[in-house]
């Protein structure tokens, strides 16, 4: 799943949601135990199953509490990595101020919205909505919020992607059977990601510190934000059922902590373009997991619409090739 985080300034505002934390990592390549293709597959499965874990978590905990557990255990995982590396967290009030806004846009708001959305929509539909994030980023670039200049192909991808959304929602049937509120929450969560990326690019570009340190700091701030919100608007849980609790822990430690660390390694080894392709597997896995594990219903328009969404998202990521000399 999209686990959006602070990144280096090379990140496009239309980057896929799963690569929201994708940095251009400098430095030498470290030895790895698993081939990158195996790690790529693991990352796809972990992020794809994140929507199922959210669904299970909301069976026992309020949405704000699910989001809180996610960022808390994600922060603990990344802080552990920093301790092992003996690497400090970011410094400076200005940097932490920007991290606070980034945490709000890239973690606190979207994680909460997805949790609320899955109270009333299938986890597979939430995964498909997540795949619209690059489409929102492309739409934002059309109103000059980004230095990325739209091309005809990318504009066509935008139109194709939103046609796919209408197909998934069954627009020709008047959206019957689709919870409008839950779907709107999921789409707003996906919109929050590219808005956050734009902010990060314009405020944290060139900030000292590794992507892991910046991301760890961001998740710490998001933990504080969600702890405050949860205290104000939800009652403390009276029990901790096994499976919902394990789901929230896995969602944070694996889906937000380990997965981001694995993504950083993939970017360093195979480059951001190939690593970002993991995005296009997430809705497929999320839908399959919801059907097989949770018994969610699957109609023909869901996989067809998802394929159209992914095709449109792929077109929005295309860049013009180098100009040939006259």
N, C-alpha and C positions, 0 to 999 in steps of 0.2 A: 504494500500500500504506500500511497503517497505518504512519506514521512518527511515533510518539508523542513528544511533547515537552512542555515546560513551557508552561502557558497561564495566562491571566488567570482570576480566580475565578469568572467567569460560566459556566465550562464545567461541564456536567452530568456526573455519573458514568456516565450511560447514553449519552453522546454517541457517535456512530459512530466506529469506529476510525480512519478516515482523517482525522478531524477532531481527533485527539488533541492536536494542537498548536494548535488553533484558539483564538485569543485574541480578546477584544473590543478591537480595535486602535483607539486614540484617534488624533486628529489629522486633518488634512485629506487629502483624496483626491489622490494624485499622478497625473500624466499617465501613461497607459499606451499601448503601441503596439498591443496586440491587444484586441479585444472580449472581454468577460468570458466569453462563451459559448465562444469559441475556447480560452481559457485553461482553462476548466472541462473541455473535451474533452481537452486535452493532459494535464491533471492526472489525469484518469480513466485514460488510456492508460498514463501513466508508472507510476502506482501499480498498475494491473492487471498490467503486465508485470514488476513487481518480483518476483513469485513465479517467473516463468520465469527471471529473472536469478539468483535464488537457486539454482534447480535447476542451471543451467549452471555456476555458481560452484563448487558442491559436487562437480563432476566432477573438479576438480583440487586443491581446497583443503579442508581440514578445516572442519567447520561453525563452530568458533570463529574460524577465520581469515576465513571469509566475513563473519561478523558484525563482526569487527575492521575489515576493509576497508570495510565499509558505514559504520560510524560515523566512521572516520578520514577518508574522502573527503567524507562529509557535513559533518563539522566544518570541514574545509578550505574547503568551499564557503561556509558561513555566516560563517566568520572573514574570508574575502575580502570578503563583503558588509559586514561591520562595519568593515573597513579602508577601504573605499570611502566609507562613511558617516562615518568618523572617530568611531565609536561604541565606547565601552569595554565590556569584559566585566563581568559582575557583580562586586561587591566584598563582602567580609565573610566570615569563616570560617563563620558560621552559615548564610549563604546557600549557600556551596559545600558545606557538609555536607548540606543538604537536596537540593541538586542531585545529590549523590552517590547518595542513596537513590532519587531520581527516575530517574536514569540507569540504576540497577540494574533498577528495575521496568518502565521504559518503553522501554529500549533493550537493555541487556546481556542480560537474561533472555529477553525475547520474540524478539529477533533471533537469538539462539543456538538457541532451541527451534525456530523455524521452519526454520532451516538444517538442524538434525538431523532434523526431521520429513520434509523433502523428500529425505532419503536413501532413504526407503522409501514415500512416498506421492506421488501426482501433484501437480504445481504447482497445478492447478485445484482439487483438494480442499483444499490449504492455503489458497487464496484464499477458499474458502467457509467454512472454519473461522475465518478472520480476520473474516468478517462476523458471527460470533456474539458479538463483543466487546460490543455494546450489550445483548445478552441477559444476559451475565454481569453487566454493570453494573446492569441491572434486578434481577437476582437479589440482588445485594449490597444494593440499596436496600430489599429486603424484610426484611433482618435489621438495619435501622436503622443501616447504615453511611453513609447519606447523608441529607441534609435533603430529598431528593426523595421526596415521598410517593406510593406506588403507587396507581393507580386501577384500576378493573375492566378498562378497555380495555388498560392497559399490562400487567396481569397476564395477560390473554388473549393479548397479543402475546408474552409470555414463553413461555407454553405452546405457542403456535403455532410459535414459532421453534425450540424444541427438538424439536417434532414434525418440523420440516423437517430438522434434523440427523439424526434417526433415519431419515428417508427417504433422505437422501444416503448414509448408511452401509449401507442395505439391512438394517434391523433384522429384517424378516420372514424374511430368509434366514440369520439367525444371524450377520450381519456377515461372511459369507464373502467372501473376496477383498479385504478391507480390512485393512491393517496396523494393528493395535490400538495398538502403541507409537508409531508415527509420527503417527497421528491424535490420540492423547492428548497428544503434545508440541505439536501445532498448537493444540489446544483450550486447553491450559495457557498457551500464549503469548498467546492471545486473552484469557484470564482475567487475565493479568498487567497488561494495559492499564488496565482500570477500577480495579484496586487502586492502580495508580500515580496515576491521576487523583485518586482520593480523597485520597491522600497530598499531592499537589501543592496541591489546593484548601485543605487544612488547614494547610499549612506555608509555602507560597510566595505566598499571596494578598497582593497589595499590595506585593510585593517590587519595589524600584526597578530599572528597566531595561526595555528593550523586549523583546517576545517573541523577536526574533531573537537578542538578546544572551543571554537566559536559555537559549534552546535551544542556541546555540553553546556555552555553558559546559557544559550538560548532555552534549552530544556529546563534548566534550573529556574529561570525566570518564569517560564510557563507553569512550572509546578507551583510556584508561589501565587501566580495569578489564579490558577484553578483551585488552589487550596482556599483562597479567600472567597471565591465565588461559591464553591461547594459549601463552605461554612455558612454563608449568608442565605442560600437558596435551597439547600437540601438538608434533610435530617441525617444524622450519622447512622450508618448501617447497624442493625441490631444483631446480625449474624453474618457469617462469611461462608456461604455455600461453596463446596469444593470446586465444581467445574466453572462457575462464573468467576471465582477468584483466580483459578489457574489461567483462565482465558485472559483476564486483565493483566496478570503478571507476564504471560507470554506475549501479549500485545505490546507491552512496553519494552521488556528485556530483549525479545527477539525481533518483533516487527518494527520497533523504533530504535533500539540500541544496536544489536548485532547486525541488523540488516543495513543500517547506515554505514557501519564500519566495513561491511562486505562491499557495499557500493563504492566506497572510497577506493578500496583495493582494485576493484574492476576498472574504475576510471583510470587509475594510475597504470594499469597493465594493458588495457585494450582501447583506451580512449573514451571520451564522453559519448560520442555518437553511438557506438555499439552498445555501451553500457546502458544508455537510455532506452534501448529497445525493450528492456524488461517491462517498461510501461505497457506495451501492447499485449503482454501475456496476462496482466493482472485481472482485467474483467473476465477473461475466459476462465481463469482458475477460480475467481470469486463466484462466478455463476455456477460452475460445476460443483464447487464445494457446498454452495447453498442447496443445490438440488439433491446431491448424494447424501450429505451429512444431516442437513436440516429438513429435507423433504419439501423444499420450496417448489412451487409450480413453475413450469417452463413452457411458455407459448412460443410459437414460431417467430413472432415479431421480435422477441428478445434477442436471440442470437443473430438474427438478420440485421436488426438495428445496431447491435453492438459492433458487428463487422463494418457497417457503414460509418459509425462513429470513429472507429480505429483507422479506417481508410482516410477519412477527412483529417484526423489528427496527424496522420503520417504526412499528408500533403502540406499541412501548415508548418511542418518542420523542415521542408526542403529549402535549400539555399541556392541562389544562382551560382552557376559554375564560373570558373575564371574566364574572363573575356579573352578572346583570341586576338592576337596582334593583327593589325591591318596589313 
